[in-house]
Each structure stands twice: as structure tokens, then as C-alpha cells.
Amino acid sequence: VRGLLDYLAYVCSEHKGFGSGLTNDMASVNHACNYVQSELIALIKQIDSGLILVKSEVKASSGLGAAFGNKLKDFLAIASAKREELEAYAESTLQAAKDMSLFLGEDANAAVDEVFRMVWKFAVQYDSALKHIRSK
């Protein structure tokens, strides 16, 4: 046993029946590390800008062609609803990340991608310790 993590891996695998490792079950955490929170916020702002443009086109097309204006209105209704769903999902995801940060003893306002990166690093290190223990 090289250190505390090796001991933890040993106890979890030999006495608690948790010997499968973490990285396979936590692959989505690794993917979450690739999405920087500020970039996701910027994407939402781009969606908002697009919706503003579509709204202005709906107003501009009101007197031109009824078919085109109606299609734009239909699209705007669908896109606005999807935007609201996205906002609700983003808020619940950020709240879950804040809760996880607090649970792990980190600052609740830590960047989500950094929290996921920390969790992923632990999973990789745990699997490495587990492999080391099994090789003995």
C-alpha cells in the first residue's frame, strides 16, 4: 500500500465489494469537464440574440406575407419554449453542481467544469490505486 488512496481502494474492493473502479461509471463526468461554464452562458446569450432577431423579423413581416409571417411566429413559439426549457435545465444543473461542490467541501460558487474536473481526477486516481492493489 503506497498511501491513503491505495488503502481506500483496498478496503472498498476487498471488504465493501466495490472493486469495479469509478471511471467506467463516471464517463459523463469526463465529458462535463470539456464544457466551460462561461462558454455555456455565452451560447445561451447567442440563443437570446437569435430570438430577438426572429422577433424583429416577425414584426417586420406582419404586413408582407401571411404565410411567411405565420411560419416565423410558429418557429418563434417553439424556439422560445425550448429556450425556457434550456434555462430551467441549466438552472437545475447549476444548482446540483453547487450542491455537489458544498458536499465535497468546495466553494458553492466554484466553476462547474472545475468541480467536475476534480471529481474526474479522483476517479482516475482511485482506478489507478485499485489497479496497483490488484497487481500485488
Summary of the structure (lengths in Angstrom):
residues: 136
radius of gyration: 23.4
end to end distance: 9.3
largest distance: 79.0
contacts: 338
relative contact order: 0.16
helix: 75%
strand: 0%
